Amino acid sequence: MSTHLSAQNNIATVEGRIIDKSGNPIPHATISRSGNHGSTEANDSGYFKLEIPSGIMITLSYDALNYRKERHNYLLNRGQTRAVVISLNSQVKRLRDVKVTDKKNGRDAAIITLDPNKAKFNPSPIGGVEGLIKTIVGSNNEMTSQYNVRGGNYDENLIYVNGFEIYKPFLVQNAQSEGLSFINADMVENIKFSNGGFQAKYGDKMSSVLDVTYKKPTENGGSAYVGLLEQGLHLEGISKNKKFTYLIGGRNRTNQNLVKSQATQGSYLPSSSDIQGYFTYDAGKNWQIDLLGNYSKTKFTFYPQSLQLATAVISPLYTSEINANFAFEGSEKDKYSTNFVGLTASKKVNNHLNLKWSLSHYGDRETQNSDITSVYSLSSSDNAYNQDAADVIGSGTNINYSRNNLKIDVWTAQHNGSYKKGNHYWQWGALIERQKVNSYLNQWTYLDSAGYSLPNNTSGNFQLNDAMYGDQSFVLTRTSGFIQDNIQWGDSSSFLIQPGVRYNYNDLNKQFLISPRVTFSYQPKNWKRDVNFHGSVGMYNQPPFYREMLRYDGSLNKNLKAQKSIQGTLGMDYQFHMMSRPAKWTTEAYYKSMTDVDIYDIDNVRIRYYGNNNAKAYAYGLETRLFGELVKDAESWISIGYMRTMEKINGLTNTTYQNAEGQTINSQTQDKQITDSTVSNAGWFRRPTDRRITLGMFFQDYLTTNKNAKVYLNTIYGSNLPYNVPGSTKYRNSLEIDPYFRVDIGFSTLLVDGSKPHKSHSPFRTFKHIWGTVEVFNLIDRSNTISYTLIKDYSNNLYPLPNRLTPRLLNFKIIAEW
């Protein structure tokens, strides 16, 4: 792919291949023009193409990880094409930071490359790498690092760090108790993201892949930041003999400033901390040993006191326009701790063959304890401030109780390799995984309205709501693997196809899966415009893990089969000039057909599955994005998407009632005599993630008199979502969550510039940079809804009360690098 440097025809072209001294291609090398006027990236086979101005001397730099940078001068005539072969010498060296976000390699379909440095300044309550992802895919919860992609839920996203799959805690119910993401942005070198149609080399899930690589230091250094929400420190270095490198990071986060501003008043004591380490050792004879480790601990303690809610919900099934006052007693105490260790040994056998072996262990320990009693009273909206008992339309008591414990251990052993010969670049992998799960659940809710236990029954027996009981364990062995070829036809502006196939088998449900996939890209050679076409088609199956197996009653369906999908994508990338600066427009259409679907409900970040393969579903949509510099050297982007996803539940029916006059009536709301009824198939329902319209925008600017004083604007919009009554398919899609709209803004200024000379006694002489930032979250102070609380009045009418997300908040942060 190439970057246009002029909107006129006074251009020439440099194209060719980047190789090492043995003639092997160097994939993803960076080719850049001096003065930061444009760049491109070589594909998997080392090919590249770059357009430059003609008639003047141009310097191009060729740079790649672990290779010495080369510079070459070119003076070409108008329309001239120079074919080159650039050979780089090996050197232990850190790849320079990528400037352009979403600079997708035109030869690597469905992959978006992000700049990790933007994670430091992107104004977002969660920050980090996931904060960048959300501006691309959209999100309806600023308090979680999880995200939905193209109609999928949180469990359908793959996350890799240095080739190891990463898991999150499974029992978390509210984003306010979630804790830190595994990914430490200060340790990240490269970020690749695929929002669908990904290659066979990636695993068995249905929505997206986030592939993160931690950096290998080339010098001693570090960074630190201190903010109201989070604090962090990282250190990196290399030994004198250049054989050993280390990268260590620690973080501490407290969401207290976020959660204390929520509607429920009380004492919030959230805390989360982690420590990570990444170590590499050059063992000689082309062997390298890598070690990645992480330990994370999260505590959430909550003593609720009071809550006032009001609603004006529009729904055909539920009454609206009420106010509710709650008083609480009791507390919630949750603990989540995870640990991970992964060891890798890699060998470069020769110039064509590379081999890698890995061992890892993931441990998860989760405990939830809650004893909370709430007493509530309901009044009509006209009497919101009238405390006269005669105006009260309902009152009652709720008791929420839980004693949940979960222990998960996952051991993996895997092998990966690659072989390059001619126009073929083969990749393969095999993995064996052992999962051990011990689950103890004891959770229930007791509802009392006006002295009567709900649900009311004539037997007089005590009944509970939302009861989950289970004391179960299982051991599962899973084997999986893939083989994939990357075939390059023609020269650097031709055709690349990446066919591959995955397999997956586990001994718990005895299911063997085959997932063929193929991706392709094509860049017409002789077109005047820099356009690249890409697409994919394949099968994407998702074998169940613990949460998919867990039913509403707490039992586990150990025979649950994988959810299956056939997916196709087709897209185009176009690079051009906008206001004489490089810009890029991408668009992609997609379709997913899903079978053996395990339906679910989403309540905040809690996903509740029904534990059955009893539905089918589909999703389709169109996404388009524009990337460019509205102001010079400050890239911004806007992303717009349309999506529809629906599901049909096997055997689910609707009953229509008629009275004596033949009129259709609702037996739930109308007191009329029923004389006839008709049963019909319930048809298609919106899935819980059916957000039709999404918009994300990231904007940068700076003062014309001082480029080190910058502003960052982050905007996310999403249209309404359906909300299901938890555990009930009868009233599916009975409620809606209002559209989500949020604007966050950040201001930063460079306090210390290490490139300028400092006096020998200055305490800042060793710093590269010190930045100060001020962030305003939810600038427009919109009350976004994440879920509903359902309560009843004297007449057993059910009222949905919206649970709101965070209001406007202020955050300060200092960032230092040395």
Sequence and secondary structure as in RCSB ss.txt:
>XXXX:A:sequence
MSTHLSAQNNIATVEGRIIDKSGNPIPHATISRSGNHGSTEANDSGYFKLEIPSGIMITLSYDALNYRKERHNYL
LNRGQTRAVVISLNSQVKRLRDVKVTDKKNGRDAAIITLDPNKAKFNPSPIGGVEGLIKTIVGSNNEMTSQYNVR
GGNYDENLIYVNGFEIYKPFLVQNAQSEGLSFINADMVENIKFSNGGFQAKYGDKMSSVLDVTYKKPTENGGSAY
VGLLEQGLHLEGISKNKKFTYLIGGRNRTNQNLVKSQATQGSYLPSSSDIQGYFTYDAGKNWQIDLLGNYSKTKF
TFYPQSLQLATAVISPLYTSEINANFAFEGSEKDKYSTNFVGLTASKKVNNHLNLKWSLSHYGDRETQNSDITSV
YSLSSSDNAYNQDAADVIGSGTNINYSRNNLKIDVWTAQHNGSYKKGNHYWQWGALIERQKVNSYLNQWTYLDSA
GYSLPNNTSGNFQLNDAMYGDQSFVLTRTSGFIQDNIQWGDSSSFLIQPGVRYNYNDLNKQFLISPRVTFSYQPK
NWKRDVNFHGSVGMYNQPPFYREMLRYDGSLNKNLKAQKSIQGTLGMDYQFHMMSRPAKWTTEAYYKSMTDVDIY
DIDNVRIRYYGNNNAKAYAYGLETRLFGELVKDAESWISIGYMRTMEKINGLTNTTYQNAEGQTINSQTQDKQIT
DSTVSNAGWFRRPTDRRITLGMFFQDYLTTNKNAKVYLNTIYGSNLPYNVPGSTKYRNSLEIDPYFRVDIGFSTL
LVDGSKPHKSHSPFRTFKHIWGTVEVFNLIDRSNTISYTLIKDYSNNLYPLPNRLTPRLLNFKIIAEW
>XXXX:A:secstr
      SSS EEEEEEEEEETTS B TT EEEETTT  EEE  TTSEEEEEEESSS EEEEEE TTB  EEEEE 
  TT EEEEEEEE B         STT   TTSTT EEE GGGGGT   SS HHHHHHHHHH  S TT S    T
T  GGGEEEEETTEE    S   SGGG    S  GGGEEEEEEESSS  TTS S SSEEEEEEE   SS EEEEE
EESSEEEEEEEEE TTSSEEEEEEEEEE  HHHHTTSSSEEEEEEEEEEEEEEEEEEEETTEEEEEEEEEEEEEE
EEEEEEEEEEE    SSS   EEEEEEEEEEEEEEEEEEEEEEEEEEE SSSEEEEEEEEEEEEEEEEEEEEEEE
EEEEEGGGTT   GGGEEEEEEEEEEEEEEEEEEEEEEEEEEEEEETTEEEEEEEEEEEEEEEEEEEEEEEEEET
TEEES  TT     EEEEEEEEEEEEEEEEEEEEEEEEESSTTSEEEEEEEEEEEETTTTEEEEEEEEEEEE  S
S SSEEEEEEEEEE  B   HHHHB TTS B TT   BEEEEEEEEEEEEEEETTEEEEEEEEEEEEEEEEE  E
EEETTEEEE     EEEEEEEEEEEEEEEEETTEEEEEEEEEEEEEEEETT EEEEEE TTS EE TTT      
EEEEEE  EEE TT   EEEEEEEEEEETTEEEEEEEEEEEEE  EEE  TT STTTT EEE  EEEEEEEEEEE
EEETTS   TT TTTT SEEEEEEEEESTT    EEEEEEEE TT  EEEEEEE    EEEEEEEEE 
